[in-house]
């Protein structure tokens, strides 16, 4: 096989010529991925169901199996028959670049409209208008975009040749990555003309998810489900309680891998910390998370990793579904994911084109706290939903920032709540220089029963993942059973099956070095340069540069290995910060940070709840620095704890009217001391008042930085 029979041409597909269809499709597949390749079990059957039999199908196959080949090849066959373009809904447009390049090898003209390619929209519209687009890729959010609905969708409406839902588990409440925008997809599927084939693809769907997707994509949905076992993947679990132990383990064991790999972390802060340690130990590593977009382009990191210019990406779940680098030798988890499904999906990045690859799960003491936080913050509360609706009912139209000024909710949680309300029809959107929200006449009631069911499933998934960490049998078999694989047999390759693996103990000297790294790891406090929207009607947004803080420092992350535990103990157990914290703070300020010009005096931010805690520490710190302490900042009234304020407007407002300067202050540069920084607005407001009252440069210094808002992307 591989060469077309002599004299035979496949310019079109004739109905009923089954073998010809298969042979032609195999020829196309080899054009895409190599002359020696053949169909994997189930690939042709899925393509035939869609492109020849015009059926609806759900393909559930392991990562790396080639699900994208199914819809690209089916698109080619359907277009050869004169069908209209394929509409592909995927959350992974930025990660499909290499797949699109493969499709171009067989003449497929793929286009996308998204938020970052507006300069191409006119060209894409013209391609659709003159039928020069074979496959249109959009995100599910685009289905609610006014421009797309009015200008683009009419160009293909009524002539869609194939409708594809990539990562179809996102449709289901039970999928590990449920997305409200996917509900719109179901409505479109229901409106498609009879005979238009529909394809859903996913690698991470157990029986519950499959049944849910099947019910939503309509009757007659054929399921093409293959074995999920990864025959080239060696799994191992290693429990190391402290972060210093895990950092030491990485330094000791990563040199054993010749190829590239991914290290997954649960928070942005941890990606930065692990990356800093690896660089210190001589590894070529970069942090990858949603926050990269501001200064380091994620697509550039992806490309550098694909080109092996970077050996290790230390990533949050922002590097997730759809990323395809076939020669990844290892995927290591620095912390335990929240579910078996999520773990299988992430570890599946490893070894797609290698004979042997490794999936190592490290786990530690902080895992449960982080996962419980994610579960608790998964949905807005009923009170928050009602507050949003009340605010919109009493206003004509409001922007997101205007809602934040009225409702104590984080920006990310508000976006989630607005999405759910909008998909349910309780609110609508319009655009007038900026996106505005309004209350519709539609009645709305929170489906608390559904939310509670979902949360209970998340808790049971967490318990299942906890059991996986402690499991002594075959690790691959455990995953397969959890994913309802039809034939979950022992793999014979994991560390448990073989009775050996990478070491689970680390050299003590390296642990001490990692502890010192964590203790000396400088955490930067960037100055805020703008006041939040909606703070007050007459408030200008820009904070004048002469009233901004200088770049500051935090000693540690609250509660973490290193000094974080001492900070927590001092604040909530002892009511007194230890002399050791004074000593290490002096070391950081004088030897690591070295602010210039150096502070000539110290002040602190007082608290009505713990009136002596921070001032007493700041006084001892000033004495150790041999500069005076002046308690010039006074609390005018008690305010709610800053950690209870959920967005910038509420946080800034909570501080603005509760502190003042009530005495003449020194003119020189000042070290502004607090115990824990969360939003950054307390030190911003205090610094602003110090500068307005004549102080010199303000250097914020806090013992710890709260980590709960660092996010998981």
Protein Blocks (a to p, Z undefined) as FASTA:
>chain_A
ZZacehiacfbccehilmlmmmmmmmmmmmmnopkbccdehklmmmmmmmmnopacdddd
dehklpmmmmmmmmmmmmmnopacdddddfklmmmmmmmmmmmmnopacddddfklmmmm
mmmmmmmmnopafbdcddfklmmgfklmmmmmmmmgopafbdcdehkllmpmkbmkbcfk
lmmmmmmmmmpcehiacddddfbdcfklmmmmmmmnoghiacddddfbdfkbccdddddf
blklmmmmmmmmmmmpmbdcddddfbfklmmmmmmmmmmnopacddddfklmmmmcfklm
mmmmmnomafbdcddfklmghiacfkbfbdcdfbdcfbfklmmmmmmmgoklbfbdcddd
dddfklmmmmmmmmmmmpccfklmmmmmmmmmmpcbdcfklmmmmpccdfklmmmmmmmm
mmnopaccddehiacddddfbdcdddfklmmmmmmmmmmmmmmmmmmmmpcbdfklmmmm
mnopablccehlamklnopacdfbdcfklmmmmmmmmmmmccdddddfbdcehkbmklcf
bacfklpccddddfbdehiahjlmmmmmmmmmnopacfklmmmmmmmmmmmnopacddfb
dcddddfklmmlmmmmmmmmmmmnopacddfbccfbdcddfklpcbfklmmmmmmmmgcc
fbdcdfbdcddddfbdcklmmmmmmmmmmmmnopacdddddfbdcfklnojZZ
